[in-house]
Amino acid sequence: MDRQATFLLALSLLIAAAAFVSASGWILFVWDRRADRAAGTAAGTSHATTHSTTHAHHEVHEER
């Protein structure tokens, strides 16, 4: 295998891996949002209230 073929193979594998990781991330993101919305409707609260309470930044609550 010459240099150009090796480079193209490595580049195509890198692109395939990046596409796989990107797709996996979007799938997990969508699942998390659906679970968050389902938890909000099951508890009888709106999505905005559920979102603000479950995704609070912990750095804000630290005491000095």
PDB file of N, CA, C and O in Angstrom:
ATOM      1  N   MET A   1       0.858  -1.171   0.000  1.00  0.00           N
ATOM      2  CA  MET A   1       0.000   0.000   0.000  1.00  0.00           C
ATOM      3  C   MET A   1       0.907   1.238   0.000  1.00  0.00           C
ATOM      4  O   MET A   1       1.810   1.350   0.829  1.00  0.00           O
ATOM      5  N   ASP A   2       0.669   2.129  -0.899  1.00  0.00           N
ATOM      6  CA  ASP A   2       1.510   3.323  -0.982  1.00  0.00           C
ATOM      7  C   ASP A   2       1.052   4.385   0.023  1.00  0.00           C
ATOM      8  O   ASP A   2       0.048   4.207   0.711  1.00  0.00           O
ATOM      9  N   ARG A   3       1.792   5.480   0.097  1.00  0.00           N
ATOM     10  CA  ARG A   3       1.507   6.523   1.083  1.00  0.00           C
ATOM     11  C   ARG A   3       0.136   7.146   0.911  1.00  0.00           C
ATOM     12  O   ARG A   3      -0.574   7.374   1.890  1.00  0.00           O
ATOM     13  N   GLN A   4      -0.239   7.420  -0.323  1.00  0.00           N
ATOM     14  CA  GLN A   4      -1.517   8.078  -0.566  1.00  0.00           C
ATOM     15  C   GLN A   4      -2.685   7.187  -0.169  1.00  0.00           C
ATOM     16  O   GLN A   4      -3.658   7.667   0.412  1.00  0.00           O
ATOM     17  N   ALA A   5      -2.604   5.910  -0.472  1.00  0.00           N
ATOM     18  CA  ALA A   5      -3.675   4.993  -0.100  1.00  0.00           C
ATOM     19  C   ALA A   5      -3.772   4.854   1.413  1.00  0.00           C
ATOM     20  O   ALA A   5      -4.869   4.800   1.969  1.00  0.00           O
ATOM     21  N   THR A   6      -2.620   4.798   2.077  1.00  0.00           N
ATOM     22  CA  THR A   6      -2.614   4.711   3.540  1.00  0.00           C
ATOM     23  C   THR A   6      -3.217   5.967   4.151  1.00  0.00           C
ATOM     24  O   THR A   6      -4.006   5.887   5.093  1.00  0.00           O
ATOM     25  N   PHE A   7      -2.850   7.116   3.621  1.00  0.00           N
ATOM     26  CA  PHE A   7      -3.401   8.379   4.113  1.00  0.00           C
ATOM     27  C   PHE A   7      -4.913   8.438   3.905  1.00  0.00           C
ATOM     28  O   PHE A   7      -5.642   8.839   4.812  1.00  0.00           O
ATOM     29  N   LEU A   8      -5.386   8.052   2.748  1.00  0.00           N
ATOM     30  CA  LEU A   8      -6.824   8.085   2.473  1.00  0.00           C
ATOM     31  C   LEU A   8      -7.578   7.093   3.348  1.00  0.00           C
ATOM     32  O   LEU A   8      -8.693   7.380   3.785  1.00  0.00           O
ATOM     33  N   LEU A   9      -6.989   5.937   3.610  1.00  0.00           N
ATOM     34  CA  LEU A   9      -7.619   4.962   4.502  1.00  0.00           C
ATOM     35  C   LEU A   9      -7.707   5.520   5.918  1.00  0.00           C
ATOM     36  O   LEU A   9      -8.755   5.432   6.557  1.00  0.00           O
ATOM     37  N   ALA A  10      -6.612   6.094   6.411  1.00  0.00           N
ATOM     38  CA  ALA A  10      -6.613   6.676   7.757  1.00  0.00           C
ATOM     39  C   ALA A  10      -7.603   7.832   7.851  1.00  0.00           C
ATOM     40  O   ALA A  10      -8.312   7.967   8.848  1.00  0.00           O
ATOM     41  N   LEU A  11      -7.650   8.658   6.824  1.00  0.00           N
ATOM     42  CA  LEU A  11      -8.584   9.792   6.812  1.00  0.00           C
ATOM     43  C   LEU A  11     -10.030   9.320   6.792  1.00  0.00           C
ATOM     44  O   LEU A  11     -10.877   9.873   7.493  1.00  0.00           O
ATOM     45  N   SER A  12     -10.309   8.317   6.005  1.00  0.00           N
ATOM     46  CA  SER A  12     -11.685   7.804   5.951  1.00  0.00           C
ATOM     47  C   SER A  12     -12.082   7.137   7.264  1.00  0.00           C
ATOM     48  O   SER A  12     -13.233   7.255   7.683  1.00  0.00           O
ATOM     49  N   LEU A  13     -11.158   6.442   7.922  1.00  0.00           N
ATOM     50  CA  LEU A  13     -11.467   5.849   9.227  1.00  0.00           C
ATOM     51  C   LEU A  13     -11.683   6.922  10.286  1.00  0.00           C
ATOM     52  O   LEU A  13     -12.535   6.769  11.161  1.00  0.00           O
ATOM     53  N   LEU A  14     -10.923   7.998  10.212  1.00  0.00           N
ATOM     54  CA  LEU A  14     -11.117   9.106  11.140  1.00  0.00           C
ATOM     55  C   LEU A  14     -12.480   9.768  10.939  1.00  0.00           C
ATOM     56  O   LEU A  14     -13.168  10.094  11.905  1.00  0.00           O
ATOM     57  N   ILE A  15     -12.853   9.958   9.701  1.00  0.00           N
ATOM     58  CA  ILE A  15     -14.168  10.550   9.399  1.00  0.00           C
ATOM     59  C   ILE A  15     -15.292   9.627   9.863  1.00  0.00           C
ATOM     60  O   ILE A  15     -16.290  10.091  10.413  1.00  0.00           O
ATOM     61  N   ALA A  16     -15.134   8.332   9.646  1.00  0.00           N
ATOM     62  CA  ALA A  16     -16.152   7.366  10.084  1.00  0.00           C
ATOM     63  C   ALA A  16     -16.274   7.365  11.608  1.00  0.00           C
ATOM     64  O   ALA A  16     -17.383   7.322  12.141  1.00  0.00           O
ATOM     65  N   ALA A  17     -15.146   7.411  12.308  1.00  0.00           N
ATOM     66  CA  ALA A  17     -15.185   7.433  13.770  1.00  0.00           C
ATOM     67  C   ALA A  17     -15.833   8.717  14.274  1.00  0.00           C
ATOM     68  O   ALA A  17     -16.614   8.680  15.224  1.00  0.00           O
ATOM     69  N   ALA A  18     -15.522   9.842  13.657  1.00  0.00           N
ATOM     70  CA  ALA A  18     -16.127  11.110  14.061  1.00  0.00           C
ATOM     71  C   ALA A  18     -17.634  11.108  13.821  1.00  0.00           C
ATOM     72  O   ALA A  18     -18.394  11.622  14.642  1.00  0.00           O
ATOM     73  N   ALA A  19     -18.063  10.541  12.715  1.00  0.00           N
ATOM     74  CA  ALA A  19     -19.497  10.461  12.425  1.00  0.00           C
ATOM     75  C   ALA A  19     -20.206   9.560  13.437  1.00  0.00           C
ATOM     76  O   ALA A  19     -21.316   9.863  13.873  1.00  0.00           O
ATOM     77  N   PHE A  20     -19.566   8.463  13.805  1.00  0.00           N
ATOM     78  CA  PHE A  20     -20.157   7.545  14.790  1.00  0.00           C
ATOM     79  C   PHE A  20     -20.289   8.218  16.151  1.00  0.00           C
ATOM     80  O   PHE A  20     -21.333   8.115  16.795  1.00  0.00           O
ATOM     81  N   VAL A  21     -19.247   8.900  16.592  1.00  0.00           N
ATOM     82  CA  VAL A  21     -19.284   9.584  17.890  1.00  0.00           C
ATOM     83  C   VAL A  21     -20.320  10.702  17.871  1.00  0.00           C
ATOM     84  O   VAL A  21     -21.040  10.898  18.849  1.00  0.00           O
ATOM     85  N   SER A  22     -20.397  11.428  16.775  1.00  0.00           N
ATOM     86  CA  SER A  22     -21.371  12.507  16.664  1.00  0.00           C
ATOM     87  C   SER A  22     -22.799  11.972  16.705  1.00  0.00           C
ATOM     88  O   SER A  22     -23.648  12.515  17.412  1.00  0.00           O
ATOM     89  N   ALA A  23     -23.059  10.928  15.961  1.00  0.00           N
ATOM     90  CA  ALA A  23     -24.398  10.335  15.956  1.00  0.00           C
ATOM     91  C   ALA A  23     -24.758   9.784  17.333  1.00  0.00           C
ATOM     92  O   ALA A  23     -25.891   9.942  17.787  1.00  0.00           O
ATOM     93  N   SER A  24     -23.811   9.146  17.992  1.00  0.00           N
ATOM     94  CA  SER A  24     -24.065   8.611  19.331  1.00  0.00           C
ATOM     95  C   SER A  24     -24.372   9.735  20.313  1.00  0.00           C
ATOM     96  O   SER A  24     -25.264   9.603  21.151  1.00  0.00           O
ATOM     97  N   GLY A  25     -23.645  10.827  20.212  1.00  0.00           N
ATOM     98  CA  GLY A  25     -23.896  11.962  21.090  1.00  0.00           C
ATOM     99  C   GLY A  25     -25.273  12.558  20.892  1.00  0.00           C
ATOM    100  O   GLY A  25     -25.956  12.885  21.862  1.00  0.00           O
ATOM    101  N   TRP A  26     -25.690  12.702  19.640  1.00  0.00           N
ATOM    102  CA  TRP A  26     -27.023  13.244  19.378  1.00  0.00           C
ATOM    103  C   TRP A  26     -28.113  12.298  19.868  1.00  0.00           C
ATOM    104  O   TRP A  26     -29.139  12.750  20.377  1.00  0.00           O
ATOM    105  N   ILE A  27     -27.903  10.997  19.721  1.00  0.00           N
ATOM    106  CA  ILE A  27     -28.893  10.029  20.203  1.00  0.00           C
ATOM    107  C   ILE A  27     -29.028  10.134  21.716  1.00  0.00           C
ATOM    108  O   ILE A  27     -30.143  10.175  22.235  1.00  0.00           O
ATOM    109  N   LEU A  28     -27.913  10.178  22.422  1.00  0.00           N
ATOM    110  CA  LEU A  28     -27.974  10.308  23.881  1.00  0.00           C
ATOM    111  C   LEU A  28     -28.592  11.634  24.300  1.00  0.00           C
ATOM    112  O   LEU A  28     -29.329  11.688  25.285  1.00  0.00           O
ATOM    113  N   PHE A  29     -28.303  12.701  23.570  1.00  0.00           N
ATOM    114  CA  PHE A  29     -28.882  14.008  23.871  1.00  0.00           C
ATOM    115  C   PHE A  29     -30.405  13.982  23.728  1.00  0.00           C
ATOM    116  O   PHE A  29     -31.125  14.491  24.587  1.00  0.00           O
ATOM    117  N   VAL A  30     -30.884  13.386  22.642  1.00  0.00           N
ATOM    118  CA  VAL A  30     -32.332  13.319  22.409  1.00  0.00           C
ATOM    119  C   VAL A  30     -33.001  12.438  23.454  1.00  0.00           C
ATOM    120  O   VAL A  30     -34.068  12.788  23.958  1.00  0.00           O
ATOM    121  N   TRP A  31     -32.402  11.315  23.786  1.00  0.00           N
ATOM    122  CA  TRP A  31     -32.969  10.438  24.822  1.00  0.00           C
ATOM    123  C   TRP A  31     -33.060  11.164  26.157  1.00  0.00           C
ATOM    124  O   TRP A  31     -34.051  11.032  26.874  1.00  0.00           O
ATOM    125  N   ASP A  32     -32.018  11.938  26.494  1.00  0.00           N
ATOM    126  CA  ASP A  32     -32.014  12.668  27.753  1.00  0.00           C
ATOM    127  C   ASP A  32     -33.121  13.714  27.776  1.00  0.00           C
ATOM    128  O   ASP A  32     -33.798  13.884  28.789  1.00  0.00           O
ATOM    129  N   ARG A  33     -33.304  14.416  26.659  1.00  0.00           N
ATOM    130  CA  ARG A  33     -34.370  15.425  26.607  1.00  0.00           C
ATOM    131  C   ARG A  33     -35.746  14.784  26.701  1.00  0.00           C
ATOM    132  O   ARG A  33     -36.635  15.324  27.359  1.00  0.00           O
ATOM    133  N   ARG A  34     -35.934  13.640  26.051  1.00  0.00           N
ATOM    134  CA  ARG A  34     -37.234  12.958  26.130  1.00  0.00           C
ATOM    135  C   ARG A  34     -37.510  12.465  27.546  1.00  0.00           C
ATOM    136  O   ARG A  34     -38.638  12.562  28.029  1.00  0.00           O
ATOM    137  N   ALA A  35     -36.488  11.938  28.210  1.00  0.00           N
ATOM    138  CA  ALA A  35     -36.670  11.479  29.589  1.00  0.00           C
ATOM    139  C   ALA A  35     -36.970  12.653  30.505  1.00  0.00           C
ATOM    140  O   ALA A  35     -37.780  12.540  31.425  1.00  0.00           O
ATOM    141  N   ASP A  36     -36.318  13.774  30.254  1.00  0.00           N
ATOM    142  CA  ASP A  36     -36.547  14.972  31.053  1.00  0.00           C
ATOM    143  C   ASP A  36     -37.980  15.470  30.875  1.00  0.00           C
ATOM    144  O   ASP A  36     -38.634  15.850  31.846  1.00  0.00           O
ATOM    145  N   ARG A  37     -38.455  15.467  29.652  1.00  0.00           N
ATOM    146  CA  ARG A  37     -39.838  15.904  29.407  1.00  0.00           C
ATOM    147  C   ARG A  37     -40.842  14.925  29.993  1.00  0.00           C
ATOM    148  O   ARG A  37     -41.861  15.342  30.545  1.00  0.00           O
ATOM    149  N   ALA A  38     -40.569  13.627  29.881  1.00  0.00           N
ATOM    150  CA  ALA A  38     -41.478  12.631  30.438  1.00  0.00           C
ATOM    151  C   ALA A  38     -41.549  12.751  31.958  1.00  0.00           C
ATOM    152  O   ALA A  38     -42.625  12.602  32.537  1.00  0.00           O
ATOM    153  N   ALA A  39     -40.435  13.014  32.601  1.00  0.00           N
ATOM    154  CA  ALA A  39     -40.424  13.186  34.051  1.00  0.00           C
ATOM    155  C   ALA A  39     -41.203  14.440  34.437  1.00  0.00           C
ATOM    156  O   ALA A  39     -41.875  14.456  35.468  1.00  0.00           O
ATOM    157  N   GLY A  40     -41.122  15.478  33.631  1.00  0.00           N
ATOM    158  CA  GLY A  40     -41.849  16.710  33.919  1.00  0.00           C
ATOM    159  C   GLY A  40     -43.342  16.542  33.773  1.00  0.00           C
ATOM    160  O   GLY A  40     -44.102  17.063  34.590  1.00  0.00           O
ATOM    161  N   THR A  41     -43.784  15.825  32.750  1.00  0.00           N
ATOM    162  CA  THR A  41     -45.221  15.623  32.566  1.00  0.00           C
ATOM    163  C   THR A  41     -45.775  14.615  33.556  1.00  0.00           C
ATOM    164  O   THR A  41     -46.940  14.711  33.942  1.00  0.00           O
ATOM    165  N   ALA A  42     -44.967  13.649  33.976  1.00  0.00           N
ATOM    166  CA  ALA A  42     -45.437  12.668  34.956  1.00  0.00           C
ATOM    167  C   ALA A  42     -45.620  13.316  36.324  1.00  0.00           C
ATOM    168  O   ALA A  42     -46.501  12.926  37.090  1.00  0.00           O
ATOM    169  N   ALA A  43     -44.783  14.305  36.625  1.00  0.00           N
ATOM    170  CA  ALA A  43     -44.883  14.981  37.916  1.00  0.00           C
ATOM    171  C   ALA A  43     -45.916  16.104  37.896  1.00  0.00           C
ATOM    172  O   ALA A  43     -46.221  16.688  38.935  1.00  0.00           O
ATOM    173  N   GLY A  44     -46.449  16.403  36.725  1.00  0.00           N
ATOM    174  CA  GLY A  44     -47.448  17.450  36.619  1.00  0.00           C
ATOM    175  C   GLY A  44     -46.871  18.843  36.535  1.00  0.00           C
ATOM    176  O   GLY A  44     -47.574  19.823  36.781  1.00  0.00           O
ATOM    177  N   THR A  45     -45.599  18.944  36.189  1.00  0.00           N
ATOM    178  CA  THR A  45     -44.969  20.260  36.079  1.00  0.00           C
ATOM    179  C   THR A  45     -44.644  20.534  34.628  1.00  0.00           C
ATOM    180  O   THR A  45     -44.649  19.633  33.790  1.00  0.00           O
ATOM    181  N   SER A  46     -44.366  21.782  34.350  1.00  0.00           N
ATOM    182  CA  SER A  46     -44.002  22.138  32.983  1.00  0.00           C
ATOM    183  C   SER A  46     -42.555  21.766  32.723  1.00  0.00           C
ATOM    184  O   SER A  46     -41.793  21.509  33.655  1.00  0.00           O
ATOM    185  N   HIS A  47     -42.182  21.738  31.461  1.00  0.00           N
ATOM    186  CA  HIS A  47     -40.807  21.393  31.095  1.00  0.00           C
ATOM    187  C   HIS A  47     -39.827  22.448  31.573  1.00  0.00           C
ATOM    188  O   HIS A  47     -38.702  22.118  31.948  1.00  0.00           O
ATOM    189  N   ALA A  48     -40.227  23.698  31.568  1.00  0.00           N
ATOM    190  CA  ALA A  48     -39.327  24.772  31.988  1.00  0.00           C
ATOM    191  C   ALA A  48     -38.967  24.621  33.467  1.00  0.00           C
ATOM    192  O   ALA A  48     -37.812  24.821  33.843  1.00  0.00           O
ATOM    193  N   THR A  49     -39.928  24.276  34.295  1.00  0.00           N
ATOM    194  CA  THR A  49     -39.662  24.092  35.717  1.00  0.00           C
ATOM    195  C   THR A  49     -38.768  22.887  35.940  1.00  0.00           C
ATOM    196  O   THR A  49     -37.813  22.952  36.714  1.00  0.00           O
ATOM    197  N   THR A  50     -39.070  21.796  35.273  1.00  0.00           N
ATOM    198  CA  THR A  50     -38.269  20.579  35.411  1.00  0.00           C
ATOM    199  C   THR A  50     -36.857  20.824  34.928  1.00  0.00           C
ATOM    200  O   THR A  50     -35.897  20.381  35.559  1.00  0.00           O
ATOM    201  N   HIS A  51     -36.720  21.526  33.815  1.00  0.00           N
ATOM    202  CA  HIS A  51     -35.406  21.784  33.246  1.00  0.00           C
ATOM    203  C   HIS A  51     -34.559  22.629  34.188  1.00  0.00           C
ATOM    204  O   HIS A  51     -33.366  22.370  34.345  1.00  0.00           O
ATOM    205  N   SER A  52     -35.152  23.620  34.806  1.00  0.00           N
ATOM    206  CA  SER A  52     -34.370  24.506  35.660  1.00  0.00           C
ATOM    207  C   SER A  52     -33.963  23.816  36.953  1.00  0.00           C
ATOM    208  O   SER A  52     -32.918  24.146  37.515  1.00  0.00           O
ATOM    209  N   THR A  53     -34.754  22.869  37.442  1.00  0.00           N
ATOM    210  CA  THR A  53     -34.401  22.220  38.700  1.00  0.00           C
ATOM    211  C   THR A  53     -33.446  21.052  38.502  1.00  0.00           C
ATOM    212  O   THR A  53     -32.605  20.806  39.367  1.00  0.00           O
ATOM    213  N   THR A  54     -33.545  20.332  37.404  1.00  0.00           N
ATOM    214  CA  THR A  54     -32.687  19.161  37.226  1.00  0.00           C
ATOM    215  C   THR A  54     -31.339  19.506  36.639  1.00  0.00           C
ATOM    216  O   THR A  54     -30.392  18.738  36.808  1.00  0.00           O
ATOM    217  N   HIS A  55     -31.214  20.626  35.958  1.00  0.00           N
ATOM    218  CA  HIS A  55     -29.959  20.981  35.309  1.00  0.00           C
ATOM    219  C   HIS A  55     -29.319  22.207  35.951  1.00  0.00           C
ATOM    220  O   HIS A  55     -28.681  23.011  35.271  1.00  0.00           O
ATOM    221  N   ALA A  56     -29.494  22.344  37.260  1.00  0.00           N
ATOM    222  CA  ALA A  56     -28.892  23.479  37.951  1.00  0.00           C
ATOM    223  C   ALA A  56     -27.377  23.302  37.983  1.00  0.00           C
ATOM    224  O   ALA A  56     -26.868  22.189  38.113  1.00  0.00           O
ATOM    225  N   HIS A  57     -26.680  24.406  37.863  1.00  0.00           N
ATOM    226  CA  HIS A  57     -25.222  24.355  37.900  1.00  0.00           C
ATOM    227  C   HIS A  57     -24.777  24.241  39.352  1.00  0.00           C
ATOM    228  O   HIS A  57     -25.143  25.073  40.183  1.00  0.00           O
ATOM    229  N   HIS A  58     -24.003  23.232  39.655  1.00  0.00           N
ATOM    230  CA  HIS A  58     -23.591  22.985  41.031  1.00  0.00           C
ATOM    231  C   HIS A  58     -22.576  24.019  41.520  1.00  0.00           C
ATOM    232  O   HIS A  58     -22.429  24.223  42.725  1.00  0.00           O
ATOM    233  N   GLU A  59     -21.883  24.665  40.594  1.00  0.00           N
ATOM    234  CA  GLU A  59     -20.906  25.667  40.995  1.00  0.00           C
ATOM    235  C   GLU A  59     -21.576  26.855  41.666  1.00  0.00           C
ATOM    236  O   GLU A  59     -20.968  27.510  42.512  1.00  0.00           O
ATOM    237  N   VAL A  60     -22.803  27.139  41.306  1.00  0.00           N
ATOM    238  CA  VAL A  60     -23.512  28.282  41.860  1.00  0.00           C
ATOM    239  C   VAL A  60     -23.858  28.037  43.326  1.00  0.00           C
ATOM    240  O   VAL A  60     -23.921  28.982  44.112  1.00  0.00           O
ATOM    241  N   HIS A  61     -24.081  26.778  43.698  1.00  0.00           N
ATOM    242  CA  HIS A  61     -24.536  26.451  45.039  1.00  0.00           C
ATOM    243  C   HIS A  61     -23.392  26.236  46.035  1.00  0.00           C
ATOM    244  O   HIS A  61     -23.648  25.943  47.203  1.00  0.00           O
ATOM    245  N   GLU A  62     -22.166  26.374  45.605  1.00  0.00           N
ATOM    246  CA  GLU A  62     -21.051  26.176  46.513  1.00  0.00           C
ATOM    247  C   GLU A  62     -20.945  27.353  47.486  1.00  0.00           C
ATOM    248  O   GLU A  62     -21.144  28.511  47.121  1.00  0.00           O
ATOM    249  N   GLU A  63     -20.628  27.016  48.718  1.00  0.00           N
ATOM    250  CA  GLU A  63     -20.416  28.055  49.735  1.00  0.00           C
ATOM    251  C   GLU A  63     -18.929  28.271  49.919  1.00  0.00           C
ATOM    252  O   GLU A  63     -18.130  27.346  49.766  1.00  0.00           O
ATOM    253  N   ARG A  64     -18.566  29.493  50.246  1.00  0.00           N
ATOM    254  CA  ARG A  64     -17.138  29.795  50.435  1.00  0.00           C
ATOM    255  C   ARG A  64     -16.801  29.867  51.901  1.00  0.00           C
ATOM    256  O   ARG A  64     -15.649  30.111  52.258  1.00  0.00           O
TER     257      ARG A  64
END
